[in-house]
Amino acid sequence: MNFITDHILKNPPVLLGLIAMIGLIVQRKPFAEIVKGTVTAAFGMVILTAGVNMLVGTIAPINTAVQTQLGVEVAEGLSDVTFTAEYGGTVGLAMFLGLIIHLLIARFTPVKTIFLTGHMLWWFPFVLVAGGVEAGLRGTPLIILSAVLSAVYWSFMPWIMRKYVWDATGDDSFLIGHPTVVLSLISGFVAKMIGNKEKSTEDLKIPESLSFFREISITGGLVMFIMNLVVGFIAPVLVPEGGNLVMFSIEAALNFGAGLLIMLYGVRLLINQIIPAFQGIAEKVVPGAKPAFDVPILFNYRPNAVIIGFIAAMITSTILVVLVNSFNLFGILIVPLVITSFFECGGAAVIGEGQGGLRGAIVGTMVASIAMVALVGFSAVMFSTTIQNWILIFGGNDLSLWGMVGKWIGSLFGGF
């Protein structure tokens, strides 16, 4: 079981390569096609992951610099490493049991979701176990609660968001399996109320001399260049000793733009291979099932919306972070949510665009980013003895929400 958990379920390229292989075998494809499809699907996931890692590697120093400037320190026992050291086995068991329940839900209920975002198969039981620990649960009750809630999330949340995803992509062959759901639902709802589908982010009229802004890699790089300049000016620790702020910002911008290009190429490669192969499994094992993929899959459909949403989320959430810290609303320091602003709010912007065009993408994402700050604040306070510093960086999304749900439900059984 440890081998399956550590080397397959937590290894997205291997997991998706195996899924592609099984799907092609079930369809009785020729041997050469099976090998090509299997390896290409794995390549697609490796490329996508490499792109995402480049993006996170560019964003992470900004978080670290702001934390250092604010005097926020990662205390022992409040990070993912220290928590996993003590509860990693519990998380692994909850993940394994949760996956069995998830597949049973897909097989025997009308909710036909198969969650394929490998790292989120780990992170949801991780935050749910942390929530259960905060509620006083230990042992078997903690494993069962975390497993059941993980399975419910993996099955139902992508399904709930499906129509928004299909409206944004024009493609009903897949779902989104990522903690952007609550923010995307908020964005989509607001966008539908106040947006205008006829004015799309992808139809922005840009002068010929500025046509390069249509390239998401260039636009994203410019945004990161400006962001690094601003943060570096406020928090000089961003730049390594002896470095130059302008050159550091240029390098970060180039890495971010290249990361976007690599990620989007991986997305296209993965979709082209895994969707047809997955249909073979769905036909035989879970008829009518839809695969739920990581949120970067959305970025390929409305790239302008991603950058616009990122900017809207960063501006809105940073203003709110300054305000809540000034008034000490949560009793702890909140740091700007750069990673969540890009990935989760980028997805929310695509959903908002699908419901309300340019206006929907902007306003929907701004409202979602307000919820993002509230979620990270409340959840960070709740995780006061487990993963507080981890959630301050990666929260403000479904992970925060479900962690709080886990603690609330766990508190009902805290005596066991």
N, C-alpha and C positions, 0 to 999 in steps of 0.2 A: 504493500500500500504506500509505503514511504517512497518507493521508486516511482510509482505512478504519480504521486503528488508532486515530488520534487523535480522529476525529469520529464514529465509529460504535461500534466495539468498546468504547471507553472512555467512551461516552456512553449510559448505561443507558436513559434515556427514548427516545432515537432507536432504539437496538437493539431494545427490546421493542415499540415502535410499528411498526417494520418487520416484525418477526416476526408481530405480530397482523395486519398488512396482508396479508402473503404467505399466512398461514393462511386468511384470509377470501376472498382471491382464488382460492386453490386450491379452496375449497368453493363457488366461484361464487355468492357472496352478492351481493345488490343493492348498487349503488354507494353509496347512502346508508348502508347498514349497514357497508360497508367503511370509509368515512370516519369514521363514529361510533366503530367498534371500534378503529381505528388511533389516533385522537386520544385516546380515553378511556384506552387502555392506556398511552399516553405520559404522560397526566395522572396516572394512578395511580402511575407510577414517579417522576414529579416530586414528587408529594405525599409518597410514602414516603421519598424521599431528603431532602426538606425536614425531615420529622420526625426522621429519623436524624441529620441535621446539627445539629438543635436539641439532641438528646440528647448527641451528642459535644461540642458547644459548651458544654454544662453540665458535662460530666464532665472535659473536658480541663484546665480551670484547677486542678482538684484535683490531677491528676498533676503539673502544672507547679509548684504550690506545694510539694508534697512533695519533688519533685526539688530545688527551690531550698533548702528547709530542710535537706535531707541533703547539700547541696553537690555534687549531680550536675550536671555541665555537658555540653552536647552538643558533643563535639569535632568538629573539621573532618574530613570524610570518613566519619563514622559515622552520618549521617542519610540519609533517603531522597532529599533534594534533592541533596546532594553526590554520592551514588552514582549517581543517575539522570543527572546531568550528564555523567558519564564513561561509563556503561554503558547509558544509555537506549535507544540503537539496538539493542544486543544483546538487551535485554529485549523490545523490540518485535518483532524477528525471531523470537525464541523463542516469543512469544505467537502470532504468525501461523502458524508451522509447527506449534505445539502444537494449535491449533484444527483444522487440517486432519487431523492424526492423531486427534484427539478425535472428529471427525465420522466418520472411517473406522471407528473402533472401534464407534460407535453403529450404523453401517450394516451392518457385516459380522460383528458378534459378538452374543452374547445380552445383553450389557450395554447396555441402551437408555437411556442418559442423555444429555440435552442440557443443558449447563451454561449458565445464563442470568444469573448474578450478574456483571454487567458489570465492576465494579471488581476482583473477584477473578480475572477473566481477565488482569488486569495484575499483581496482587500475587503470585500464585504463581510465574510466571516471574521476577519481581523477586527474590524470596527464593532461588529456585533458582539464578539467575545469581550472586547474592551467595555462595551456598554453593560454587558451582563456582570462583569467583574465589578464595575462601579455600583451596580445594584445589589451586590453581595452574593451573587451566584458563584458556585464552584462545581467542578466535577461533571457528572452526567447531565444534570439539568441545564448547565451552561452550554454543553455541547449540543443538546437537543434544541434548545431555544435558538442558538445561533444558526444551526443547520436549517431549521424550519424557516426562519426569517430570511436567510440567504436564498433558499429555494423560492420563496414567495417573491423576493425582489427579482431574481433572475428570470422568473417566469412571467410575472404580471407587469412589471414596469415597462419593459420594451413593448409589450402588447398594448398597454394603455396609450403609449405615444405613437403607435403605428401610423395612424391616419395623418398626423402632422408630418411624419417622416416621408410618407408617400406623396403628400402634397408638395413638399419641398424638393423631392428628387424626381417625381414622375415615375418612380420605379417601386413596385410593390413586392419585389423579390427578397427584400431583406428588412431587418429592423435594426435599431441602435441599442447596443448593450453597454451602457456607459453611465456614470453618475451625473449626467447632464439632465436627466429626465425632469426633475422638479423645476429647474430653471427654464428648461425648454417649454414645459407646459405653461408656466407663467408667461413667458415671452409670446408663445403662440396664442394664448387667450387674449392678452393685451393687444397684440398685433391684429387679431381678427376684429377686435372692437373698434380700433382707431386707424388701422392701416389702409393702404391703397395698393392693391395688387398690380395695378396698371403701371406703376412707377417702380421698376425693379432696380436693385443694386447692380445687377449685371448689365443694365442698359444706360448706365450713367454716361452722359455726354461729356467727354473729355477732349479738350483741344488736341490736335494732332501732335503739337510740340510736347504735350504731357501724356501721350498715349502709353508711355512705359508704366504709368500707374495701374494699367489694366493687368499687369503681371503681379500676381499675389506675392511672388518671391521678392520683387523689387519694393513693392509697397510695404510688405512686412518688414523687410530689412531697414527701410527708412524709419518706420515706426520704432523699431528697436534701437536704431542709432540715436534718435532724439531722446528716447526713454533713458538710455544709458548716460547720455550727456547730462540730463536733468538729475538723475539719481546720483551720478558721480559728483556733481557739483554740491548736492545736499549731503551725500554720504561718501566722502573721499576714499573710505576704506574699500569701495568697489574696485578700484584700480590697484593691482599689485604694486608693492613698493618699487619705485624706480620706473614705473610705467607712465604712459601718457594717456590722459583721458580721451582725447580725440581718436588716437590710434586704437585704443581699447574698444571704443564705441564702434569704430569702423569694422574691426575684426568681429565683434559680436553681431553686427548687422549682417555681415557676409555669411557668418555661420548660421544665423537664423534663416536668411533667405535660402541658403543651400539646403538647410534642414527641411524647409517647406517643399522644395522641389523633390527631394529624395522621398519624403513622406507621401506626397501625392502620386509619385511613380509607383511606390509600393502599394498604395491603395488600388490603383488601376490594375496592376498585375494580380493582386489578390482577388479582386472582384471577378476578373475574367476567368480565373481558375476555380475558385472555391464555390461560386454560386452553381454552376452546372454540376459539379461533383456532389455538392450537398443535396441537390434535388434527387439524386439516386438514393441517398440514405433516407430522405424524407418519404419517398414513395414506398419503401419497403418497411421501414421501422416506425416512423412517426408521420403518417400521411398528412400532408398539408402543412408541415412545420416550416417555419421561417428562421433563418440564421440571424442572430443579433450580433452585430459587429461593433468594433471600437468607433468612437465619434469621428476620427479623421476621415472615415468613409464619406461623411457628409460634406467635408470641405471641398471635395472635388466638384461638387454640383453648383455651389454658389460661393466661389472664392472671395469675391468682393465683400459679401456679407460677413464673412469670417473676420476680415481685417476691420471693417466698420464696427462690428460687434465688439471686437477686442478693444478698440479705442474707446467706444462708448462705455464699456464695462470698466476699463481702467480709470477713466476720468471720474465716473460716478462713484465707484467703490472707493477710490482713493480719497475723494472729498469726504465720504461717509466715515472712512477709517480715521481721518484727522478729527472729525467731529466727535465720534464715540470715544476716542482716546482723550480728547480735550475735556470731555465731561465725565470720563471714567465710567461709562455706562455699564460695562461688563466686569469691571474690577480687575481686568488684565489688559495688557497691550495687544492690540490687533495690528498685524502687518499687512501691507498691500497684497492682494491676492492675485499675483501675476499669472501663476500657472492656471488657476481656476478661471481667470478672466479670459485666457486664450482658449483653452480646450472646452470647458463646460459652457462658458458664455459665447464662445465661437459657434458651438453647436446650437445654442439658444438663438443666436442671431440668424442662422440658416433657417431654423424653424419659424422665427418671426418673419423672415423675408418671404417664406412660403405662404404665410397667412396674410401679410399686409405690406409686401414690397419694401421699399427703402425706409419709409416711415415706420413700418412695423418692425423692421430689423433694429432700428435705432431705439425707438421708444420701448419696444418689448424687451430688449437687452438691458436698457437702463433700469426698468422696473425689476427685472430678474436679478440685476447686480445689487439692488437694495436687499432683496431676499438673501442673496449670497452673503452679504456682510452680517445680516441678522443670524443666519444659520451658523456661520463660523464662530460668531461671538457666543451664542448660547451653547453650542456643542463644546467649544474649548473650555468653558466654565464647567460643563458636565464631566468632561474627561480630566478632571483635576488631579487624579492620582494614577492615570494610565498613559494616555497618548496625547496629552494636551499640545505639546509643541509640534507634533506631527500633523495634527488636525488644523493647526494655525496656518500651515503651509499648503496642505492638500485638501482642506475642507471647504465649507461654504456651498455644498452640493448635496447629492443623495447620500454620500458617506456620512456627512454631518447629521442629516435628517434621520437616516436609519439607525445610526448609532444612538440617537436620542430615543427613538422608538424602542430599540433594544433595551435600553436602561429602564424605560417606563414599564415595559411588559415584564422585564426581569425583576423589577421592584415588587411586582405582585406576587412573585414566588421567591423572594429573597430569603425566606426562612428555610428553604430546602437545601 
